[in-house]
Amino acid sequence: MAKPNYQFEKRQRELEKKKKKAEKAQKKAGAATDPQTPETEPPPKEG
């Protein structure tokens, strides 16, 4: 019977965590950018 490759499993878990963290940071950065855009620009004046 083959013995388990714990280093491979650990590496896969670490890569998954890193990927998830990067996605979360990107989502957070995107969410922070979108709401600020309308606030920084003054609304167009009518009339």
OpenMM code with the backbone's topology and positions (N, CA, C; nanometers):
from openmm import Vec3, app, unit

residues = "MET ALA LYS PRO ASN TYR GLN PHE GLU LYS ARG GLN ARG GLU LEU GLU LYS LYS LYS LYS LYS ALA GLU LYS ALA GLN LYS LYS ALA GLY ALA ALA THR ASP PRO GLN THR PRO GLU THR GLU PRO PRO PRO LYS GLU GLY".split()
positions = [
    Vec3(0.0844, -0.1187, 0.0000),
    Vec3(0.0000, 0.0000, 0.0000),
    Vec3(0.0892, 0.1256, 0.0000),
    Vec3(0.0507, 0.2236, -0.0804),
    Vec3(0.1294, 0.3462, -0.0905),
    Vec3(0.1060, 0.4336, 0.0323),
    Vec3(0.2145, 0.4972, 0.0763),
    Vec3(0.1994, 0.5864, 0.1919),
    Vec3(0.1512, 0.7246, 0.1447),
    Vec3(0.0757, 0.7934, 0.2270),
    Vec3(0.0238, 0.9254, 0.1864),
    Vec3(0.1338, 1.0291, 0.1720),
    Vec3(0.1157, 1.1173, 0.0759),
    Vec3(0.2122, 1.2238, 0.0512),
    Vec3(0.1612, 1.3502, 0.1207),
    Vec3(0.2005, 1.3659, 0.2446),
    Vec3(0.1503, 1.4771, 0.3252),
    Vec3(0.2002, 1.6120, 0.2742),
    Vec3(0.3210, 1.6163, 0.2213),
    Vec3(0.3739, 1.7423, 0.1693),
    Vec3(0.2894, 1.7919, 0.0522),
    Vec3(0.2488, 1.7003, -0.0354),
    Vec3(0.1653, 1.7380, -0.1489),
    Vec3(0.0311, 1.7926, -0.0997),
    Vec3(-0.0299, 1.7223, -0.0045),
    Vec3(-0.1589, 1.7666, 0.0499),
    Vec3(-0.1464, 1.9041, 0.1147),
    Vec3(-0.0411, 1.9250, 0.1917),
    Vec3(-0.0197, 2.0534, 0.2576),
    Vec3(-0.0024, 2.1633, 0.1536),
    Vec3(0.0762, 2.1361, 0.0495),
    Vec3(0.0996, 2.2338, -0.0574),
    Vec3(-0.0322, 2.2703, -0.1259),
    Vec3(-0.1158, 2.1711, -0.1497),
    Vec3(-0.2453, 2.1970, -0.2140),
    Vec3(-0.3341, 2.2838, -0.1254),
    Vec3(-0.3350, 2.2572, 0.0049),
    Vec3(-0.4137, 2.3385, 0.0981),
    Vec3(-0.3625, 2.4818, 0.1007),
    Vec3(-0.2292, 2.4976, 0.1022),
    Vec3(-0.1696, 2.6313, 0.1046),
    Vec3(-0.2037, 2.7083, -0.0220),
    Vec3(-0.1964, 2.6421, -0.1365),
    Vec3(-0.2305, 2.7081, -0.2632),
    Vec3(-0.3766, 2.7494, -0.2655),
    Vec3(-0.4625, 2.6644, -0.2120),
    Vec3(-0.6058, 2.6946, -0.2068),
    Vec3(-0.6315, 2.8157, -0.1174),
    Vec3(-0.5659, 2.8209, -0.0018),
    Vec3(-0.5804, 2.9344, 0.0896),
    Vec3(-0.5316, 3.0625, 0.0234),
    Vec3(-0.4162, 3.0547, -0.0432),
    Vec3(-0.3581, 3.1706, -0.1100),
    Vec3(-0.4514, 3.2217, -0.2194),
    Vec3(-0.5078, 3.1296, -0.2957),
    Vec3(-0.5995, 3.1653, -0.4040),
    Vec3(-0.7239, 3.2324, -0.3475),
    Vec3(-0.7779, 3.1754, -0.2417),
    Vec3(-0.8981, 3.2293, -0.1794),
    Vec3(-0.8716, 3.3687, -0.1218),
    Vec3(-0.7563, 3.3848, -0.0591),
    Vec3(-0.7187, 3.5137, -0.0007),
    Vec3(-0.7029, 3.6196, -0.1099),
    Vec3(-0.6413, 3.5805, -0.2220),
    Vec3(-0.6228, 3.6737, -0.3336),
    Vec3(-0.7579, 3.7154, -0.3918),
    Vec3(-0.8500, 3.6200, -0.4074),
    Vec3(-0.9832, 3.6511, -0.4591),
    Vec3(-1.0567, 3.7452, -0.3646),
    Vec3(-1.0443, 3.7201, -0.2369),
    Vec3(-1.1095, 3.8039, -0.1370),
    Vec3(-1.0536, 3.9462, -0.1405),
    Vec3(-0.9220, 3.9574, -0.1519),
    Vec3(-0.8586, 4.0896, -0.1585),
    Vec3(-0.9003, 4.1633, -0.2850),
    Vec3(-0.9078, 4.0898, -0.3958),
    Vec3(-0.9484, 4.1519, -0.5221),
    Vec3(-1.0937, 4.1978, -0.5143),
    Vec3(-1.1783, 4.1152, -0.4552),
    Vec3(-1.3195, 4.1503, -0.4398),
    Vec3(-1.3335, 4.2726, -0.3498),
    Vec3(-1.2561, 4.2752, -0.2421),
    Vec3(-1.2602, 4.3880, -0.1493),
    Vec3(-1.2110, 4.5149, -0.2183),
    Vec3(-1.1043, 4.5055, -0.2968),
    Vec3(-1.0504, 4.6210, -0.3684),
    Vec3(-1.1515, 4.6707, -0.4718),
    Vec3(-1.2176, 4.5793, -0.5399),
    Vec3(-1.3187, 4.6164, -0.6390),
    Vec3(-1.4389, 4.6813, -0.5734),
    Vec3(-1.4805, 4.6309, -0.4603),
    Vec3(-1.5955, 4.6863, -0.3886),
    Vec3(-1.5625, 4.8246, -0.3338),
    Vec3(-1.4394, 4.8458, -0.2923),
    Vec3(-1.3982, 4.9755, -0.2384),
    Vec3(-1.3894, 5.0792, -0.3500),
    Vec3(-1.3521, 5.0367, -0.4699),
    Vec3(-1.3367, 5.1296, -0.5822),
    Vec3(-1.4721, 5.1723, -0.6378),
    Vec3(-1.5643, 5.0805, -0.6538),
    Vec3(-1.6932, 5.1111, -0.7165),
    Vec3(-1.7762, 5.2150, -0.6423),
    Vec3(-1.7981, 5.2019, -0.5120),
    Vec3(-1.8820, 5.3020, -0.4439),
    Vec3(-1.8185, 5.4407, -0.4390),
    Vec3(-1.6873, 5.4499, -0.4402),
    Vec3(-1.6214, 5.5797, -0.4311),
    Vec3(-1.6343, 5.6595, -0.5601),
    Vec3(-1.6454, 5.5941, -0.6728),
    Vec3(-1.6505, 5.6641, -0.8010),
    Vec3(-1.7662, 5.7638, -0.8077),
    Vec3(-1.8897, 5.7264, -0.7746),
    Vec3(-1.9978, 5.8258, -0.7802),
    Vec3(-1.9822, 5.9352, -0.6744),
    Vec3(-1.9245, 5.9022, -0.5601),
    Vec3(-1.9103, 6.0008, -0.4534),
    Vec3(-1.8057, 6.1072, -0.4866),
    Vec3(-1.6992, 6.0688, -0.5537),
    Vec3(-1.5932, 6.1646, -0.5832),
    Vec3(-1.6343, 6.2599, -0.6953),
    Vec3(-1.7205, 6.2130, -0.7857),
    Vec3(-1.7663, 6.3015, -0.8942),
    Vec3(-1.8923, 6.3732, -0.8503),
    Vec3(-1.8990, 6.5043, -0.8676),
    Vec3(-2.0211, 6.5757, -0.8312),
    Vec3(-2.1334, 6.5396, -0.9287),
    Vec3(-2.2568, 6.5359, -0.8799),
    Vec3(-2.3678, 6.5020, -0.9703),
    Vec3(-2.3854, 6.6117, -1.0746),
    Vec3(-2.4284, 6.5755, -1.1952),
    Vec3(-2.4458, 6.6764, -1.2984),
    Vec3(-2.5586, 6.7735, -1.2618),
    Vec3(-2.5364, 6.9009, -1.2901),
    Vec3(-2.6381, 7.0024, -1.2563),
    Vec3(-2.7431, 7.0084, -1.3670),
    Vec3(-2.8657, 7.0116, -1.3243),
    Vec3(-2.9758, 7.0199, -1.4198),
    Vec3(-3.0219, 7.1641, -1.4334),
    Vec3(-3.0603, 7.2007, -1.5551),
    Vec3(-3.1206, 7.3319, -1.5715),
    Vec3(-3.0442, 7.4275, -1.6475),
] * unit.nanometer
topology = app.Topology()
chain = topology.addChain("A")
for resn in residues:
    res = topology.addResidue(resn, chain)
    for name in ("N", "CA", "C"):
        topology.addAtom(name, app.Element.getBySymbol(name[0]), res)
